[in-house]
């Protein structure tokens, strides 16, 4: 069922290069027996989006290990910082993380992941984090199948947890105000962010129900 949702999301995101929300097409995550199973900092720094999906499937189990040592946490943090230094890395990681079994059963964002998100360039991270809230929120009303609706809703909740890590940041506020105006059909003026998000909404042809759901969840961050 999760794989079905991921494939549906993939076809949507492929239309938008800036999107952070694409389907998982990498092999299923395997239990991590050693930190040596992690991708290298060179790989996460330089590899393209498709390879970042595979890197994410190696990183995520390590994030959810119980009682990691300080050394393990430091290694993980460095890998995530390098991965989050560019759009392909951010998109690839969250494409897998937001719908992973580990993240869907956790109430809190792992501390190492939270630190890496907060330390990333907000000009790159914030628009992608916003999309990771917008898109599954919209899908939760587009889907007719109850299971797919529930999965989209849970994915949106995960996206909100990530965006909350950056709540109050000026880039979050400015982007979310623009999103709120576009989703509420209360556009005032035509600055670059309004134009950007208006185009995004038009590309996905969100209707009144999707816009209402998006404005409801995004208002928290304005």
C-alpha positions in Angstrom: 0.0 0.0 0.0 2.8 2.4 0.9 4.6 1.5 -2.3 1.4 2.3 -4.3 1.3 5.8 -2.8 4.9 6.4 -3.5 4.5 5.5 -7.2 1.5 7.9 -7.4 3.6 10.7 -5.8 6.5 10.0 -8.2 4.4 10.8 -11.2 3.4 14.1 -9.6 6.8 15.2 -8.5 8.5 14.4 -11.8 6.7 17.5 -13.2 8.4 19.8 -10.9 12.2 19.9 -10.6 12.3 21.8 -7.3 10.0 19.3 -5.6 11.2 17.5 -2.6 8.5 14.9 -2.6 9.1 12.0 -4.9 8.4 8.3 -4.8 10.7 5.7 -3.4 12.2 3.5 -6.1 15.2 2.2 -4.2 15.5 -1.2 -2.7 13.9 -1.8 0.7 15.9 -0.7 3.6 18.0 -3.4 5.2 18.8 -3.7 8.9 22.0 -1.8 9.7 24.6 -3.9 11.4 27.5 -1.3 11.1 28.0 2.4 10.6 30.2 1.3 7.7 27.0 0.5 5.8 26.3 4.2 5.5 27.0 6.0 2.3 30.2 8.1 2.3 30.1 11.9 2.6 31.4 12.1 -1.0 28.5 10.0 -2.3 25.8 12.0 -0.6 27.5 15.2 -1.6 27.9 14.4 -5.3 25.4 11.7 -6.4 22.3 12.5 -8.3 18.7 12.3 -7.1 18.1 8.6 -7.9 21.2 7.5 -6.0 20.2 9.7 -3.1 17.1 7.5 -2.7 19.4 4.5 -2.1 21.5 6.5 0.3 18.4 7.4 2.3 17.4 3.8 2.6 20.8 3.1 4.3 20.7 6.2 6.5 17.2 5.9 7.9 17.6 2.6 9.9 20.7 4.1 11.5 18.7 7.1 12.6 16.3 4.9 14.5 18.9 2.7 16.3 18.4 2.6 20.0 21.0 4.4 22.1 23.6 5.3 19.5 27.0 6.3 20.7 28.3 9.9 20.4 30.6 8.7 17.7 27.8 7.1 15.7 25.7 10.2 16.1 28.5 12.4 14.9 29.1 10.2 11.8 25.4 10.3 11.0 25.2 14.1 11.4 28.1 14.6 9.1 26.5 12.4 6.4 23.2 14.2 6.7 24.8 17.6 6.6 26.5 16.8 3.4 23.3 15.3 1.9 21.2 18.3 2.9 23.7 20.7 1.3 21.9 20.4 -2.1 18.5 19.9 -3.5 18.9 16.4 -4.8 20.1 15.2 -1.4 17.2 16.8 0.4 14.6 15.5 -2.1 16.1 12.0 -2.1 16.2 11.7 1.6 12.7 12.9 2.4 11.2 11.0 -0.5 12.1 7.8 1.4 12.0 9.1 5.0 8.5 10.6 5.0 6.8 7.3 4.1 9.2 4.9 5.8 7.9 2.5 8.4 10.3 3.9 10.9 9.2 7.5 10.6 5.5 6.6 10.5 5.7 4.9 13.9 7.8 7.6 15.6 6.2 10.6 17.5 9.4 12.6 17.5 12.0 13.4 14.8 15.3 11.8 15.6 17.6 14.3 17.3 20.4 13.9 14.7 18.0 14.5 11.8 16.5 17.5 13.6 19.9 19.0 14.0 20.8 18.4 10.4 17.5 20.0 9.2 18.1 23.1 11.4 21.6 23.5 10.1 20.7 23.3 6.4 20.5 26.3 4.1 17.0 27.5 4.6 16.8 28.9 1.0 17.1 25.3 -0.2 15.4 23.4 2.7 12.4 25.5 3.3 10.6 25.4 -0.1 11.1 21.7 -0.2 9.9 21.2 3.3 6.8 23.2 2.5 6.1 21.0 -0.5 6.4 18.0 1.7 3.4 19.3 3.6 1.4 20.7 0.7 1.5 17.6 -1.6 0.4 14.8 0.8 -2.1 17.2 2.3 -3.7 17.7 -1.1 -3.4 13.9 -1.9 -5.4 13.1 1.3 -8.5 14.7 -0.3 -7.8 13.7 -3.9 -7.6 9.9 -3.0 -10.9 8.1 -2.8 -9.4 4.9 -1.4 -9.5 5.0 2.4 -6.1 3.4 2.9 -4.4 5.8 0.4 -6.1 8.7 2.1 -4.9 7.6 5.5 -1.3 7.0 4.2 -1.3 10.5 2.6 -2.5 12.0 5.9 0.2 10.3 7.8 2.8 11.4 5.3 1.6 15.0 5.6 1.9 14.7 9.4 5.5 13.7 9.0 6.1 16.6 6.7 4.6 19.0 9.3 7.0 17.6 12.0 9.9 18.5 9.8 8.6 22.0 9.0 8.0 22.6 12.7 11.7 22.2 13.3 12.1 25.4 11.3 9.1 27.2 12.6 9.6 30.9 13.1 12.5 31.1 10.6 12.0 34.1 8.3 12.1 32.0 5.2 9.4 29.7 6.6 7.2 32.6 7.5 7.6 34.3 4.1 7.0 31.1 2.1 4.0 30.0 4.2 2.4 33.5 4.0 2.7 33.2 0.3 1.3 29.7 0.3 -1.6 30.7 2.6 -2.5 33.6 0.3 -2.5 31.4 -2.8 -4.4 28.6 -1.2 -6.9 31.0 0.3 -7.3 32.9 -3.0 -6.3 36.1 -1.0 -3.3 37.1 -3.2 -2.1 40.5 -2.4 0.5 41.8 -4.8 2.7 39.7 -7.0 6.1 39.2 -5.4 8.4 36.4 -6.4 7.2 34.0 -3.7 3.5 34.6 -4.6 4.4 33.9 -8.3 6.4 30.8 -7.4 3.7 29.2 -5.3 0.9 30.3 -7.6 2.6 28.5 -10.4 3.1 25.4 -8.2 -0.6 25.2 -7.4 -1.5 25.8 -11.0 0.8 23.0 -12.2 -0.9 20.5 -9.9 -4.4 21.9 -10.6 -5.4 21.9 -6.9 -9.1 22.5 -6.5 -11.0 24.3 -3.7 -11.0 21.3 -1.4 -7.3 20.8 -1.7 -6.6 24.5 -1.2 -8.8 24.7 1.9 -6.9 21.8 3.4 -3.6 23.3 2.6 -4.5 26.7 4.0 -5.7 25.1 7.2 -2.4 23.3 7.9 0.0 26.0 6.6 -1.6 28.8 8.7 0.3 27.5 11.7 3.6 28.7 10.1 2.6 32.1 8.9 
